[in-house]
Amino acid sequence: MSNQHSSIGNENSEGSDLLAELAGEATQRNKALQSEEQNLQERSQNLHAALSKIFQYFNQFSSHLNKIKPTTPRVYSVDPLTAYSNIQWGEARVDSRKQSLSDKALVDHVSMIVKLTATNPVLTKRRWNELDNLKKELDNLGLRPLEDLNVQARKQPQQEFFQLELAPDFQMRIQFQGNYDTGKIDLLSNNFDGFGLAAHVLDPADVDQRLLDDIGRFLIGRNDSLPEIMSKTRFKPQHANYR
């Protein structure tokens, strides 16, 4: 019985202009989906390759600098009267994470954390009514008092201003996050070219040896400015979104 129905169905479909038209459309749609999938895979592989290149570069970069420990001429300012200068490169670590434990998994992100240290503790001055705001500001910047802030404050007379010694070290963090939806690299940083958060968007095609060298030279103060492509795509994020 089933063979009979099948035979009848085939006879009815022969010579149908509409069915032929729909069959052609289905074939074109299938080809479009296959092409889209191929483009997506190619884009994802390009992003994966760029992140792998970033990891290999900064892994070697940090290894060399952990031995050299250079001093950068860059100044990190908290306010017009408070700045960290003569900053020395301390210990750095580079980490790369994949999207899963599979050997074929794509790279999710690459991050680098560096400890930077000024020559001496840094002195800042504030009005007494700014004490609570200062606590929040230091926390946002990843800075800390050399001694408990409240303890330092209690040791000083109740005048218009109080002084606070800040620990000379702080962290800089850079994360290259693979955005496989857009095919781009979201670069999120904290205390990179100054205190605070900054974000950039990079195209994997732009991640070449020159760009990596320019970022490296900027980090150690051998270039005064960020690579041009990073300056063009810079924006200020509302909050950190590190993984």
TARARA-V825921 format. One record per residue. N is the residue number from 0. PHI is phi in whole degrees, 0 to 359 (NA if undefined). OMEGA is omega as a letter, one per 40 degrees, with the letter a starting at -180 (999 if undefined). D_CENTER is the distance of its C-alpha to the mean C-alpha in whole Angstrom. Layout:
BEGIN
N/PHI/OMEGA/D_CENTER + N/PHI/OMEGA/D_CENTER
END
This chain:
BEGIN
0/NA/a/65 + 1/297/i/61 + 2/296/i/62 + 3/295/i/64 + 4/298/a/61 + 5/297/a/59 + 6/295/i/62 + 7/296/a/62 + 8/298/a/59 + 9/292/i/58 + 10/296/a/62 + 11/292/a/61 + 12/279/a/57 + 13/292/i/59 + 14/81/a/60 + 15/276/i/57 + 16/295/a/56 + 17/294/i/53 + 18/296/i/52 + 19/295/i/52 + 20/296/i/50 + 21/293/i/47 + 22/298/i/47 + 23/296/i/46 + 24/296/i/43 + 25/297/i/42 + 26/297/i/42 + 27/297/i/40 + 28/296/i/37 + 29/296/i/37 + 30/296/i/36 + 31/295/i/34 + 32/295/i/32 + 33/296/i/32 + 34/294/i/31 + 35/296/i/28 + 36/296/i/27 + 37/295/i/27 + 38/296/i/25 + 39/296/i/22 + 40/296/i/23 + 41/295/i/22 + 42/297/i/19 + 43/294/i/18 + 44/293/i/19 + 45/296/i/18 + 46/294/i/14 + 47/300/a/15 + 48/295/i/16 + 49/295/i/14 + 50/294/i/11 + 51/296/i/14 + 52/296/i/15 + 53/299/a/11 + 54/297/a/12 + 55/300/a/16 + 56/293/a/15 + 57/285/i/13 + 58/294/i/16 + 59/289/a/18 + 60/304/a/17 + 61/292/i/17 + 62/298/i/20 + 63/295/a/22 + 64/286/i/20 + 65/294/i/21 + 66/270/a/25 + 67/285/a/25 + 68/50/a/23 + 69/287/i/23 + 70/254/a/24 + 71/260/i/22 + 72/282/a/24 + 73/294/i/21 + 74/252/i/22 + 75/255/a/20 + 76/258/i/22 + 77/276/i/22 + 78/206/a/25 + 79/303/a/28 + 80/250/a/30 + 81/232/a/27 + 82/213/i/25 + 83/261/a/23 + 84/225/a/25 + 85/48/a/25 + 86/274/a/22 + 87/257/i/22 + 88/291/i/20 + 89/256/a/20 + 90/281/i/19 + 91/234/i/16 + 92/223/a/15 + 93/241/a/12 + 94/229/i/12 + 95/232/i/12 + 96/238/i/13 + 97/263/a/15 + 98/287/i/16 + 99/204/a/19 + 100/276/a/22 + 101/295/i/23 + 102/298/a/24 + 103/267/a/23 + 104/295/i/20 + 105/277/i/17 + 106/291/i/13 + 107/274/i/11 + 108/201/i/8 + 109/232/a/8 + 110/228/i/7 + 111/226/i/9 + 112/241/a/11 + 113/233/i/14 + 114/268/i/17 + 115/248/a/18 + 116/223/i/22 + 117/284/a/24 + 118/297/a/28 + 119/225/i/29 + 120/305/a/29 + 121/254/a/28 + 122/261/i/31 + 123/236/a/30 + 124/230/a/33 + 125/218/i/33 + 126/285/a/35 + 127/298/a/36 + 128/285/i/36 + 129/258/a/32 + 130/300/a/32 + 131/294/i/30 + 132/295/i/27 + 133/295/i/27 + 134/303/i/26 + 135/295/a/23 + 136/297/i/22 + 137/296/i/22 + 138/295/a/20 + 139/294/a/17 + 140/272/a/17 + 141/76/i/17 + 142/255/i/20 + 143/214/i/23 + 144/292/i/27 + 145/295/i/29 + 146/227/a/31 + 147/317/a/31 + 148/301/a/31 + 149/294/i/34 + 150/295/i/36 + 151/298/a/36 + 152/295/a/37 + 153/293/a/40 + 154/283/a/41 + 155/252/i/41 + 156/294/a/44 + 157/284/i/43 + 158/259/a/43 + 159/295/a/41 + 160/240/i/38 + 161/230/a/37 + 162/250/a/35 + 163/224/i/32 + 164/270/i/31 + 165/256/i/27 + 166/301/a/26 + 167/284/a/25 + 168/254/i/21 + 169/204/a/18 + 170/254/i/15 + 171/247/i/12 + 172/227/i/8 + 173/229/i/5 + 174/230/i/3 + 175/262/a/4 + 176/259/i/5 + 177/285/i/9 + 178/255/a/11 + 179/283/i/14 + 180/283/a/16 + 181/261/a/15 + 182/78/a/15 + 183/249/i/11 + 184/251/i/8 + 185/270/a/6 + 186/261/i/3 + 187/246/a/3 + 188/224/i/5 + 189/227/a/9 + 190/60/a/12 + 191/275/i/10 + 192/250/a/13 + 193/152/a/15 + 194/290/i/15 + 195/110/a/13 + 196/271/i/10 + 197/211/i/9 + 198/220/i/7 + 199/219/i/8 + 200/237/a/9 + 201/241/i/10 + 202/270/i/13 + 203/308/i/14 + 204/294/a/17 + 205/274/a/15 + 206/277/i/14 + 207/239/a/17 + 208/297/a/18 + 209/295/a/19 + 210/297/a/15 + 211/296/i/14 + 212/295/i/17 + 213/295/i/16 + 214/295/i/13 + 215/299/i/15 + 216/295/i/18 + 217/294/a/16 + 218/300/a/15 + 219/258/i/18 + 220/81/i/20 + 221/271/i/22 + 222/237/a/20 + 223/277/a/21 + 224/230/i/18 + 225/294/i/15 + 226/306/a/15 + 227/304/a/17 + 228/296/i/15 + 229/284/i/12 + 230/296/a/15 + 231/288/a/16 + 232/252/a/13 + 233/282/i/12 + 234/211/a/12 + 235/259/i/12 + 236/285/i/11 + 237/285/a/14 + 238/200/i/12 + 239/286/i/9 + 240/226/i/9 + 241/288/i/7 + 242/246/999/10
END
